[in-house]
Amino acid sequence: MDLKLHDFVCFLYKNNMISVHDLQRDDENGFLNRLKLQKYVYLAQTSLKNNFGYEYNIYNNGPYSPELANYYYENIDFKRISSDVMNRNWQNNDKFTDRFLSLFKDKDPNWLEVAATLVDSINYCENEQESLDKVYVIKSKYSSDFIENIWNELKEKDLVHYETGPKLNSLFSIF
């Protein structure tokens, strides 16, 4: 069973991982909450195979979905989310949410940005070193040690790995 986006947003809000009321704010808190939501949805789709149906492209702060942005700018119902969380009127998939919390609960926006970019890089790079080299370049504001530590953490948790054979997506590489 895939968790629906509304239920996932309720889950994130309930666990203090995002503030839904800040998503549309035009300030740093708004930006950070939008960034976290983008990365949480991306990581849930790619690493935990929960299909929300959003397509992502690489952007300034890592993988980004314009369709998801449209959702939180135009369609999100803050009152319903708050009410649903308060009244426990939303669906939860305990196996998925427990795993998600264990992987991503205490991660800051910088970690999420780099982690999502690293996970995305395996779609375009042939091996670990190529992924790291590409991410060092596009995330040059972060130290190579920071990026490598995140890569190692993702590997340790089996969230990134390489299969043998050429990448079909390499034709579409944005790097």
C-alpha positions in Angstrom: 0.0 0.0 0.0 1.4 3.4 -1.0 0.9 6.2 1.4 -1.0 9.1 -0.3 0.6 12.5 -0.4 -2.0 14.1 1.9 -1.4 11.4 4.5 2.4 11.7 4.0 2.2 15.4 4.6 0.1 14.8 7.8 2.7 12.3 8.9 5.5 14.8 8.3 3.6 17.5 10.1 2.7 15.3 13.1 6.3 14.3 13.5 7.5 17.9 13.3 9.5 17.3 10.1 7.7 20.2 8.3 5.5 23.0 9.2 2.6 23.1 6.7 1.7 26.6 7.7 5.1 27.8 6.6 5.1 26.2 3.1 3.7 29.2 1.4 5.6 31.9 3.3 8.0 34.0 1.3 10.9 33.8 3.8 13.6 31.5 4.9 11.2 29.3 7.0 9.0 28.9 4.0 12.0 28.0 1.7 13.3 25.4 4.2 10.0 23.7 4.6 9.4 23.6 0.9 13.0 22.2 0.4 12.4 19.5 3.1 9.0 18.5 1.6 10.6 18.2 -1.8 13.4 16.0 -0.5 11.2 13.9 1.8 8.9 13.1 -1.1 11.8 12.4 -3.4 13.5 10.1 -0.9 10.3 8.3 -0.1 9.7 7.7 -3.8 13.2 6.6 -4.6 14.6 5.0 -1.5 11.5 3.5 0.0 9.5 3.0 -3.2 6.4 4.8 -2.2 5.0 6.1 -5.5 3.5 9.5 -5.1 3.7 9.9 -8.9 5.9 13.0 -9.0 8.7 13.3 -11.5 11.9 15.1 -10.5 14.6 17.0 -12.4 17.8 18.2 -10.9 17.7 21.9 -9.8 19.7 24.3 -7.7 19.0 22.5 -4.4 18.9 18.9 -5.8 16.0 17.0 -7.2 12.9 19.2 -7.6 9.3 18.5 -8.8 7.4 21.4 -10.3 4.2 19.4 -9.9 4.8 19.0 -6.2 5.5 22.7 -6.0 2.1 23.3 -7.6 0.5 21.1 -5.0 1.8 23.0 -2.0 1.3 26.5 -3.6 -2.2 25.8 -5.1 -3.9 22.7 -3.6 -2.7 22.1 -0.1 -5.5 22.5 2.5 -3.7 23.6 5.7 -6.9 23.4 7.8 -7.7 19.9 6.7 -4.2 18.7 7.4 -4.2 20.3 10.9 -7.7 18.8 11.6 -6.8 15.4 10.2 -3.6 15.3 12.3 -5.5 16.4 15.4 -8.3 13.9 14.9 -6.1 11.1 13.5 -8.2 11.2 10.4 -5.5 10.1 8.0 -4.0 6.8 6.8 -0.7 5.6 8.1 1.5 2.7 6.9 3.4 1.9 10.1 6.1 -0.2 8.3 6.8 2.6 5.8 6.6 5.5 8.4 8.8 3.7 11.0 11.5 3.1 8.3 11.2 6.6 7.1 11.6 8.1 10.6 14.6 5.8 11.3 16.3 7.1 8.1 15.4 10.7 7.9 13.8 12.1 11.1 16.7 14.1 12.4 18.3 15.2 9.2 18.8 18.9 8.5 18.0 20.5 5.1 21.7 20.5 4.0 21.9 16.7 4.6 18.6 16.2 2.7 19.7 18.3 -0.2 23.0 16.4 -0.6 21.4 13.0 0.1 18.7 13.5 -2.5 21.3 14.6 -5.1 23.5 11.6 -4.4 20.5 9.2 -4.7 19.6 11.0 -8.0 23.2 10.7 -9.3 23.0 6.9 -9.4 20.5 7.3 -12.3 23.2 9.0 -14.4 26.6 7.8 -13.2 28.3 4.5 -13.9 29.9 4.0 -10.5 30.3 5.4 -7.0 33.3 7.5 -7.8 31.6 9.2 -10.7 28.6 10.0 -8.6 30.8 11.5 -5.9 32.8 13.5 -8.4 29.6 14.9 -10.1 28.1 15.8 -6.7 31.3 17.5 -5.5 31.0 19.8 -8.6 27.3 20.6 -8.4 27.3 20.8 -4.6 30.6 22.7 -4.3 29.3 24.7 -1.3 29.6 21.5 0.7 32.9 19.9 1.7 33.9 16.6 0.0 34.0 15.1 3.5 30.4 16.1 4.2 29.3 14.6 0.9 31.3 11.4 1.4 29.9 10.9 4.9 26.4 11.2 3.5 27.3 8.8 0.7 28.6 6.3 3.2 25.6 6.6 5.4 23.3 6.1 2.4 25.3 3.0 1.4 25.3 1.6 5.0 21.5 1.9 5.0 21.3 0.3 1.5 19.8 3.5 -0.1 22.4 3.7 -2.9 24.0 1.0 -4.8 25.2 0.3 -8.4 24.1 -2.5 -10.6 26.4 -3.7 -13.3 25.8 -2.6 -16.9 25.5 0.7 -18.8 23.0 3.3 -17.5 20.1 3.8 -19.9 19.5 7.3 -18.4 23.0 8.4 -19.3 21.7 9.9 -22.5 19.6 12.3 -20.4 22.3 13.2 -17.9 22.1 16.7 -16.7 25.6 16.7 -15.4 
